[in-house]
């Protein structure tokens, strides 16, 4: 089995379940949710899942790992609306940085999820496990 890419090492600090709060400029609410990070067996891919109870905020699942071709890391993002996106991703100091042609989300738990085209912000408020 090949060794895990060292670019994945900063994500070790995120393993567990986090209580978070999500906000959006078009929704007058702070929505509590949870984000869980876990390694797929073998440690080559990081799984991220988020769940909440607000109809305007999708539940999400992402897989972070080395792309089949090229350098760096990618995040394959899927949500409960049927949306699928691919982002460039990096990690440092307990934060996740996402990038695409239309999004740059520079904080831990920042989500590529969107409601009416505007960015959804998700901030960690504490680890639960």
Order of alpha helices (4+ residues) and beta strands (2+ residues): beta-beta-beta-beta-beta-beta-beta-beta-beta-beta
